[in-house]
């Protein structure tokens, strides 16, 4: 088992290089073929001499043909260099890492909320099939899946920040106060509640509905009847025998949700002014900062690939019957 699992891990890691290469090529072409000129965005509305614009285009490497620019960028990425930002004139990798912590905190919290609460709601709903709890969970999941994340974020802000004044509306920490120690982390936690709730709602609904259907299927199998006939405690039957088998499709969806969480975080971070990679992506689009846009796509692609690999490895823990060749 361990040898086969090790070969499978090496096989999946070997797929990272062509996958990242494909992501770079596709995103590079899409970004550079999109309307807009980064040089004119940097110059702004102020009139500038043609010589200055030409010199700036040469300094940024935009005077070369698109294939030459692509080859130059691929060579730099192979060396671990994601280039320099057009607008900030700083290494792209440093800029992304400065923002990545905030995005990981937001996306990780939202993923954890969706995983824990979604699975718990699905289990409860499956154990009370066609009851009031089941119908309420179904309606709540339908609403949560249907509401756009940017509209939900604004609604939560209006209710809990503007209306009730319970939670801060925007930012990652208070500007007027400089907290230290425990109060510093509590302040960040208070700012995190609304954006994490807005980002997690859709995925929470998906996990709840999928867990419910998987649990109903698992609880109707013969091995559940056998476990109950042996006199095992009901809680052990539900969690150890039922949930363990029902979690396989749920884990698959949770792994796929990682990429969608990063995509949705761009909207949530913009609504709540959260200083993460999503907000950086939005700002870079307006300034046509190609290196930052490409760098974000490369980093997010690696994160999604790693998440999918961990999801596949989790199968071996949940289901010992699975063998990797």
MIKE-84613 format. One record per residue: residue in one letter; x, y, z of N, C-alpha, C in turn. Coordinates in steps of 0.001 Angstrom, whole numbers, padded with zeros to 6 digits, always signed. Each point is the difference from the previous one (the first is absolute). Layout:
N
AXYZXYZXYZ/...
***
This chain:
325
X+000833-001210+000000-000833+001210+000000+000866+001257+000000/X+001023+000032+000911+000842+001184+000104+000800+000230-001265/X+000504-001093-000615+000784+000151-001226-000871+000508-001140/X-001211-000555-000138-000894+000452-001054-000427+001445+000228/X-000245+000341+001271-000389+001363+000318+001138+000973-000295/X+001243-000420+000282+001141+000856-000298+000174+000229-001491/X-000192-001074-000801+000095+000157-001448-001104+000918-000524/X-001179-000121+000606-001105+000854-000439+000296+001464+000299/X+000582+000274+001177+000340+001382+000348+001023+000565-000981/X+001015-000796-000324+001007+000462-000961-000618+000227-001375/X-000929-000877-000384-000666+000160-001288-000806+001298-000047/X-000719+000302+001085-000788+001232+000040+000891+001229+000046/X+001113-000083+000718+000916+001142+000043+000633+000247-001371/X+000229-001070-000759+000563+000169-001338-000980+000707-000928/X-001285-000067+000307-000997+000677-000823-000058+001497+000270/X+000633+000458+001064-000068+001418+000355+000628+000862-001080/X+001157-000433-000531+000734+000825-000972-000826+000250-001262/X-000533-001022-000679-000810+000296-001202-001276+000774+000317/X-000602-000249+001167-001210+000739+000354+000293+001483+000194/X+001047+000305+000740+000369+001400+000205+000417+000648-001309/X+000711-000760-000843+000389+000521-001313-001233+000363-000818/X-001000-000874+000000-001228+000302-000734-000722+001206+000552/X-000033+000122+001333-000653+001162+000619+000711+001284-000401/X+001328-000020+000008+000762+001204-000352-000258+000409-001442/X+000061-000964-000917-000170+000318-001421-001402+000557-000265/X-001014-000665+000525-001380+000433-000263-000265+001369+000608/X+000357+000177+001262-000258+001294+000651+000843+001109-000605/X+001227-000315-000406+000858+001011-000634-000646+000515-001281/X-000500-000922-000823-000609+000409-001262-001295+000768+000236/X-000817-000469+000937-001271+000675+000269+000236+001418+000515/X+000930+000147+000944+000254+001314+000592+000559+000974-001025/X+000958-000467-000818+000635+000901-000957-000891+000301-001208/X-000963-000869-000285-000902+000266-001106-001225+000795+000430/X-000169+000197+001298-001142+000774+000496+000181+001474-000338/X-001096+000742-000159+000105+001441-000308+000711+000752+001122/X+000703+001057-000368+000684+000823+000983+001501-000053-000160/X+000647+001088+000324+001448+000126-000113+000550+000367+001371/X+000870-000834+000589+000534+000330+001321+000838+001282+000010/X+000643+000313-001106+000794+001226-000066-000895+001228+000107/X-001100+000006-000749-000931+001118+000081-000660+000070+001371/X-000213-001166+000652-000562+000002+001346+000970+000611+001003/X+001310-000239-000195+000994+000590+000890+000143+001497-000231/X-000043+000397-001262+000139+001423-000318-001206+000781+000496/X-001190-000583-000126-001214+000666+000456-000524+000978-001035/X-000794+000924+000470-000630+000981-000879+000892+001188-000326/X+001171+000047+000606+000889+001126-000255+000739-000194-001322/X+000126+001025-000794+000728-000125-001268+001475-000261+000249/X+000550-000963-000724+001399-000376+000161+000661-000031-001366/X+001262+000387-000073+000705-000040-001290+000063-001422-000550/X-000017-000102-001304+000048-001305-000644+001291-000735+000341/X+001103+000761+000158+001271-000621+000347-000062-000672+001370/X-000703+000637+000943-000130-000578+001344-000824-001280-000032/X-001089+000019-000779-000851-001189-000102+000777-001149-000643/X+000778+000294-001030+000796-001030-000665+001053-000572+000937/X+000662+000892+000750+001030-000450+000951-000618-000861+001101/X-001156+000400+000483-000678-000773+001042-000410-001371-000514/X-000457-000055-001248-000388-001282-000579+001218-000912-000139/X+001143+000548-000344+001218-000789-000102+000466-000487+001368/X-000108+000852+001027+000417-000398+001344-000847-001140+000544/X-001271-000008-000362-000903-001048+000473+000042-001246-000871/X+000731+000048-001090+000102-001148-000887-001216-000219-000872/X-000841+001022-000157-001219-000130-000780+000200+000362-001468/X+001212+000361-000373+000262+000331-001390+000314-001237-000835/X+000180-001141+000646+000318-001241-000707-001287-000701-000409/X+000145-000966-000904-001168-000761-000458-000529-000881+001126/X-001255-000439-000144-000648-000787+001049+000710-001335+000243/X+000416-000757-001034+000736-001247+000276+001315+000230+000735/X+000690+001069-000323+001261+000299+000691-000262+000335+001463/X-001055+000777+000265-000355+000317+001376-000373-001257+000776/X-000717-000912-000652-000401-001241+000663+001214-000853+000349/X+000921-000168-000937+001198-000798+000259+000838+000632+001114/X+000104+001316-000015+000761+000696+001039-000649-000216+001368/X-001322+000047+000046-000686-000184+001275+000130-001442+000485/X-000121-000979-000888+000153-001397+000391+001401-000269+000542/X+000997+000620-000598+001368-000184+000484+000163+000568+001407/X-000621+001141+000268+000105+000588+001329-000765-000819+001037/X-001171-000527-000362-000776-000818+000936+000765-001269+000345/X+000689-000600-000985+000793-001198+000259+001112+000278+000999/X+000431+001253+000099+001026+000392+000960-000587+000486+001323/X-001330-000100+000141-000648+000439+001231-000252+001481+000067/X+000031+000683-001126-000207+001445-000053-001300+000289-000739/X-000950+000626+000682-001278+000346-000618-000014+001413-000564/X+001151+000626-000082+000090+001310-000616-000207+001142+000968/X-000055+001226-000566-000193+001230+000774-001335+000631-000364/X-000621+000559+000989-001279+000676-000206+000205+001275-000812/X-000875+000213-000985+000070+001229-000783-000316+001216+000856/X-001006-000106+000830-000471+001159+000768+000806+000217+001268/X+000332-001070+000728+000676+000143+001285+001513-000087-000108/X+000501-000496-001129+001451-000092-000233+000683-000795+001105/X-000604-001110+000351+000521-000897+001016-000140-001425-000486/X+000764-000947+000571-000146-001407-000420-001423-000504+000254/X-000550-000661-000997-001375-000483+000095-000148-001017+001126/X+000994-000860+000169-000083-001033+001022-000126+000611+001388/X+000746+001069+000264-000089+000660+001300-001383+000611+000217/X-000543+000617-001043-001316+000637+000115-001083-001035+000282/X+000063-001135-000705-001015-001037+000186+000102-000611+001391/X+001226-000275+000458+000161-000602+001319-000450+000934+001115/X+000129+001306-000217-000486+000953+000991-001514-000077+000154/X-000709-000320-001078-001456-000075+000020-000516-001422+000221/X+000842-001006-000231-000475-001377+000033-000480-000408+001384/X+000628+000498+001048-000404-000365+001345-001442+000388+000287/X-000398+001192-000414-001381+000449+000219-000984-000843-000787/X+000347-000356-001232-000895-000830-000810-000113-001412+000553/X+001125-000574+000442-000047-001337+000582-000830-000017+001285/X+000098+001059+000780-000814+000092+001216-001479+000045-000345/X-000372+000820-000980-001399+000118-000393-000505-001279-000659/X+000725-000496-001001-000440-001197-000718+000025-001230+000905/X+001019-000113+000854+000078-001134+000907-001134-000017+001003/X-000329+001169+000541-001122+000079+000944-001308-000335-000684/X-000196+000534-001214-001232-000295-000738-000087-001482-000338/X+001114-000598-000402+000006-001436-000326-000314-000831+001232/X+000563+000383+001143-000242-000739+001236-001457+000122+000443/X-000558+001196-000114-001413+000183+000340-000893-000850-000901/X+000282+000034-001292-000806-000774-000938+000135-001495+000251/X+001200-000443+000371+000217-001428+000227-000692-000475+001270/X+000243+000698+001109-000535-000453+001287-001515+000172+000061/X-000472+001220-000258-001434+000257+000101-000781-000724-001092/X+000556-000058-001215-000698-000679-001088-000172-001480+000268/X+001073-000662+000464-000097-001429+000306-000946-000232+001173/X+000082+000850+001030-000887-000155+001158-001464+000179-000398/X-000296+000995-000820-001373+000209-000452-000481-001169-000861/X+000888-000525-000844-000381-001136-000841-000297-001242+000814/X+000829-000261+001025-000246-001170+000860-001328+000149+000730/X-000215+001167+000592-001249+000235+000736-001213-000129-000914/X+000115+000521-001208-001107-000069-000940-000286-001434-000432/X+001038-000804-000191-000199-001389-000417-000607-000844+001114/X+000328+000316+001242-000554-000760+001122-001442+000382+000297/X-000441+001158-000485-001380+000471+000209-000660+000228-001361/X+000066-001015-000859-000502+000139-001370-001482+000371-000015/X-000312+000993-000839-001363+000508-000201-000591+000667+001254/X+000834+000303+000959-000472+000709+001188+000104+001505-000236/X-000407+000769+000993+000099+001456-000091+001450+000438-000123/X+000875-000685+000720+001433+000323-000081+000527-000260-001404/X-000411-001106-000590+000445-000345-001353-000491+001029-001009/X-001263+000379+000085-000549+000983-000938+000663+001368+000199/X+000248+000395+001245+000655+001285+000267+001422+000010-000544/X+000705-001117+000172+001365-000094-000537+000002+000059-001521/X-000968-000650-000627-000090+000019-001459-000258+001405-000521/X-000941+000711+000625-000307+001370-000428+001198+000918+000226/X+000655-000130+001160+001167+000838+000301+001138-000272-000984/X+000203-001285-000350+001050-000339-000957-000311+000550-001389/X-001262-000053-000392-000390+000525-001304+000234+001507-000075/X-000374+000704+001066+000206+001449+000026+001494+000327+000024/X+000747-000716+000825+001434+000257+000096+000742-000257-001296/X-000445-001000-000751+000640-000305-001280-000360+001022-001072/X-001186+000601+000100-000501+000871-001057+000422+001458+000163/X+000286+000431+001213+000294+001417+000241+001407+000327-000493/X+000170+001026-000836+001353+000406-000432+000826+000472+001187/X+001279-000350-000023+000849+000262+001159+000201+001496+000232/X+000104+000791-001081+000221+001436+000186-001245+000675+000561/X-001205-000487-000383-001239+000566+000538-000187-000405+001456/X+000334-001254+000308-000095-000461+001379+000953+000779+000899/X+001205+000277-000495+000945+000770+000790-000520+001391+000324/X-000574+000671-000978-000563+001319+000244-001185-000067+000955/X-000822-001057-000123-001151-000161+000886+000455-000215+001445/X+000994-000855+000201+000520-000228+001344+000596+001271+000586/X+000659+000769-000839+000580+001253+000468-001074+000990+000430/X-001065+000093-000781-001088+000923+000336-000690-000406+001300/X-000176-001304+000208-000725-000457+001181+000860+000078+001262/X+001168-000636-000025+000792-000171+001219+000981+001141+000269/X+000325+000781-001024+000943+001112+000210-000714+001344+000042/X-000762+000294-001057-000673+001295-000077-001233+000025+000903/X-000826-001060-000067-001240-000011+000763+000198-000257+001477/X+000594-001146+000343+000150-000387+001400+001300+000491+000628/X+001016+000227-000819+001272+000471+000528+000756-001030+000815/X-000251-001275-000263+000649-001054+000767+001419-000300-000478/X+000212+000066-001298+001272-000421-000582+000557+001099-000894/X+001322+000083-000136+000606+001007-000891-000337-000283-001449/X-000196+001034-000818-000451-000216-001379+001106-000394-000966/X+001191+000591+000147+001040-000214-001003+001370-000066+000651/X+000961-000470-000804+001375-000081+000460+000288-001289+000743/X+001266-000152+000379+000435-001181+000731+000233+000293+001471/X+000210+001264+000335+000181+000399+001386-000355+001469+000139/X-000220+000413+001221-000414+001370+000272+001126+000984-000323/X-000376+001126-000570+000982+001022-000372+000227+000969+001156/X-001065+000328+000709+000112+001007+001063+000672-000527+001257/X+000007-001312+000179+000593-000597+001191+001146-000919-000406/X+001044-000021+000797+001129-000901-000220+000029-001014+001143/X-000662-001118-000229-000093-001027+001029+001250-000874-000010/X+000290-000593+001128+001114-000932+000142-000473-001222+000776/X+000767-001075-000116-000315-001200+000746-001303-000640-000423/X-000777-000448+000984-001251-000694-000274-001016+000900-000691/X-000049+001272+000372-000965+000921-000606+000276+000183-001485/X+001247-000126-000410+000354+000110-001421-000651-001133-000803/X+000102-001216+000517-000583-001143-000699-001521+000022+000065/X-000552+000460+001116-001450+000129+000090-000528+001038-000981/X+000769+001055-000218-000396+001036-000956-000010-000560-001420/X+001019-000775-000352+000036-000634-001320-001148-000987-000138/X-000294-000752+001065-001107-000943-000041-001339+000683-000214/X-000185+001154+000624-001255+000733-000191-000144+000480-001437/X+001097+000452-000607-000035+000428-001399-000178-001189-000954/X+000373-001209+000462-000025-001180-000863-001387-000617-000109/X-000867+000226+000975-001276-000725+000079-000849+000215-001247/X-000263+001252-000356-000912+000272-001117+000549-000484-001346/X+001250+000322-000369+000483-000510-001301+000092-001515-000052/X+000380-000646+001099+000066-001465-000002-001387-000607-000128/X-000980+000598+000661-001372-000500-000106-000536+000167-001415/X+000257+001155-000611-000464+000238-001369+000661-000957-000990/X+001277-000267+000185+000728-000856-000933-000368-001472+000170/X-000326-000416+001224-000224-001421+000274-001425-000456-000270/X-000961+000926-000107-001411-000383-000046-000309-000949-001155/X+000464+000311-001193-000306-000833-001171+000588-001402+000154/X+001231-000092+000475+000655-001297+000141-000570-000773+001187/X-000451+000702+001020-000680-000650+001110-001271-000695-000482/X-000742+000696-000868-001231-000580-000539+000290-001245-000837/X+001055+000053-000812+000364-001159-000822+000375-001185+000883/X+000835+000243+001006+000427-001087+000881-001178-000600+000767/X-000929+000842+000436-001151-000491+000755-000869-000919-000853/X-000311+000422-001207-000863-000815-000863+000696-001291-000429/X+001289+000090-000315+000713-001201-000428+000176-000978+001154/X+000277+000516+001203+000131-000874+001165-001325-000692+000302/X-001091+000725-000124-001319-000595+000257-000266-001173-000936/X+000191+000216-001298-000280-001067-000964+000950-001176+000181/X+001273+000271+000288+000965-001084+000191-000293-000782+001270/X-000398+000706+001059-000327-000676+001246-001242-000872-000148/X-000999+000493-000699-001201-000804-000223+000328-001273-000773/X+000892+000125-000971+000396-001179-000768+000797-000972+000869/X+000926+000535+000818+000833-000868+000838-000818-000672+001095/X-000925+000732+000624-000791-000566+001096-000983-001063-000471/X-000255-000054-001295-000893-001024-000530+000713-001259-000449/X+001330-000054+000163+000763-001168-000435-000087-001147+001031/X+000370-001184-000467-000096-001181+000844+001004+000029+001150/X+001181+000586-000199+000992-000008+001078-000463+000845+001191/X-000869+000981-000238-000568+000773+001108-000973-000863+000785/X-000819-000769-000702-000920-000916+000671+000766-001041+000810/X+001113-000478-000566+000821-000987+000712+000616+000608+001254/X+000501+001233-000122+000603+000660+001156-001014+000209+001111/X-001214+000361-000348-001039+000172+001015-000404-001339+000602/X-000020-001048-000840-000350-001325+000521+001040-000514+000986/X+001248+000429-000138+001051-000398+000929-000120+000714+001346/X-000880+000996+000070-000183+000712+001247+000927+001179+000199/X+000618+000479-001081+000893+001147+000119-000802+001249+000361/X+000605+000908+000757-000699+001249+000339-000392+000765-001271/X-001155+000650+000046-000513+000690-001184+000945+001092-000470/X+000629+000704+000942+000930+001067-000371+001190-000563-000766/X+000499-001163+000432+001112-000634-000712-000433-000467-001385/X-001206-000507-000105-000508-000437-001302-000092+001169-000972/X-000482+001129+000506-000196+001167-000867+001334+000607-000413/X+000873+000233+000974+001244+000721-000281+001075-000897-000609/X+000204-001173+000576+001102-000846-000459-000339-000764-001276/X-001200-000549-000063-000371-000809-001161-000722+000823-001074/X-000956+000820+000415-000767+000760-000979+000753+001189-000563/X+000484+000877+000887+000644+001233-000461+001295-000276-000739/X+000762-000973+000451+001284-000285-000647-000187-000395-001459/X-001053-000746-000290-000279-000372-001396-000677+001119-000770/X-000763+000834+000695-000710+001079-000681+000904+001180-000320/X+001155+000099+000656+000851+001173-000168+000796+000006-001296/X+000113-001131-000685+000848-000041-001196-000415+001019-001060/X-001261+000044-000432-000363+001045-000974+000061+001402+000588/X-000239+000125+001302+000064+001318+000638+001433+000524-000006/X+000960-000869+000286+001404+000394-000018+000418+000436-001397/X-000494-000696-001017+000303+000384-001381-000462+001425-000287/X-001218+000313+000388-000538+001335-000235+000755+001038+000826/X+000380-000345+001226+000762+000931+000831+001337+000357-000644/X+000632-001000-000610+001257+000280-000695-000199+000892-001205/X-001077-000234-000758-000294+000843-001154-000386+001412+000418/X-000563+000137+001200-000433+001316+000462+001155+000951+000276/X+001209-000526+000142+001147+000863+000303+000198+001036-001095/X-000041-000447-001257+000161+000945-001105-001114+001019-000050/X-001241-000426+000246-001118+000929-000011+000060+000962+001180/X+000573-000436+001115+000156+000898+001145+000954+001136-000332/X+001102-000315-000677+000933+001051-000398-000650+000959-000995/X-000813-000550-000902-000694+000857-000971-001027+000889+000700/X-000768-000586+000914-001004+000787+000709+000591+000998+000963/X+001207-000267+000488+000612+000929+000945+000298+001353-000638/X+000174+000024-001329+000251+001287-000664-001193+000931+000170/X-001217-000526-000132-001190+000815+000182-000188+000381+001464/X+000174-000966+000890-000202+000260+001427+001026+001002+000521/X+001244-000156-000404+001038+000925+000458-000234+001407-000522/X-000565+000116-001189-000311+001329-000537-001146+000638+000766/X-001037-000788+000319-001153+000540+000724+000389+000435+001408/X+000781-000825+000684+000334+000269+001393+001349+000700+000178/X+000666+000352-001091+001288+000673+000119+001042-000859+000680/X-000063-001310-000211+000939-000931+000631+001316+000010-000785/X+001129+000253+000647+001267+000197-000733+000669-001298-000407/X-000642-000762-000869+000545-001274-000427+000345-000026-001476/X+000254-001197-000497+000383-000170-001403-001168+000327-000921/X-001209-000287+000425-001166+000322-000832-000128+001486-000249/X+000198+000791+001043-000038+001462-000167+001162+000462-000876/X+001164-000635+000163+001146+000319-000842-000288-000328-001459/X-000696-001100-000246-000380-000363-001364-000913+001050-000607/X-000974+000448+000767-000941+001013-000492+000734+001307-000320/X+000897+000432+000874+000749+001236-000234+000946-000134-001197/X+000579-001184-000181+000948-000199-001100-000703-000027-001343/X-001246-000448-000024-000756+000025-001255-000222+001438-000456/X-000325+000876+000934-000262+001396-000362+001257+000708-000470/X+001177-000417+000489+001257+000639-000407+000722-000766-001103/X-000602-001110-000478+000613-000834-001047+001400-000473+000414/X+000132-000381+001273+001294-000455+000514+000156-001485-000328/X+000488-000289-001216+000091-001369-000480+000812-000931+000906/X+001182+000390+000467+000784-000932+000831-000723-000447+001261/X-000709+000913+000667-000723-000388+001212-001144-000934-000348/X-000731+000292-001074-001101-000870-000413+000506-001411-000290/X+001075-000107-000753+000555-001307-000317+000516-000696+001250/X+000664+000753+000873+000524-000586+001227-001100-000548+000885/X-001116+000712+000102-001117-000477+000813-000560-001299-000571/X-000160-000054-001324-000527-001219-000616+000934-001188+000216/X+001306+000228-000063+000963-001088+000213-000078-000504+001437/X-000007+000910+000960-000042-000392+001416-001311-000708+000331/X-001118+000527-000499-001295-000630+000266-000075-001372-000663/X+000549-000130-001211+000005-001298-000668+000774-001033+000816/X+001140+000388+000556+000762-000913+000850-000791-000381+001247/X-000675+000970+000595-000801-000279+001199-001119-000987-000308/X-000659+000169-001136-001095-000900-000371+000531-001398-000298/X+001137-000098-000678+000588-001309-000301+000366-000730+001289/X+000603+000718+000951+000358-000619+001277-001248-000437+000764/X-001044+000838-000042-001249-000359+000687-000619-001251-000600/X+000029-000126-001318-000544-001204-000647+000820-001241+000348/X+001328+000179+000116+000848-001125+000394-000321-000448+001418/X-000161+000949+000921-000356-000348+001376-001381-000655+000072/X-000899+000434-000880-001329-000621-000043+000097-001465-000412/X+000804-000283-001007+000163-001390-000432+000645-000845+001092/X+000960+000583+000718+000653-000746+001070-000948-000256+001166/X-000942+000908+000206-000981-000206+001071-000883-001218-000273/X-000143-000374-001269-000783-001187-000331+000587-001250+000655/X+001339-000080+000028+000645-001180+000574-000274-000108+001494/X-000189+001132+000658-000299-000010+001431-001449-000383+000243/X-000915+000531-000819-001423-000251+000189-000419-001386-000476/X+000640-000496-001046-000404-001276-000580+001245-000850-000265/X+000343-000945+000879+001199-000822-000201-000067-000874-001246/X-001172-000176-000584-000107-000831-001207+000672+000633-001210/X+000202+001317+000077+000567+000718-001143+001495-000309-000084/X+000444-000355-001180+001412-000248-000244+000431+000813-001209/X+001148+000657+000128+000534+000796-001096+001011-000835-000775/X-000100+000060-001304+000888-000793-000854+001129+000878-000508/
***
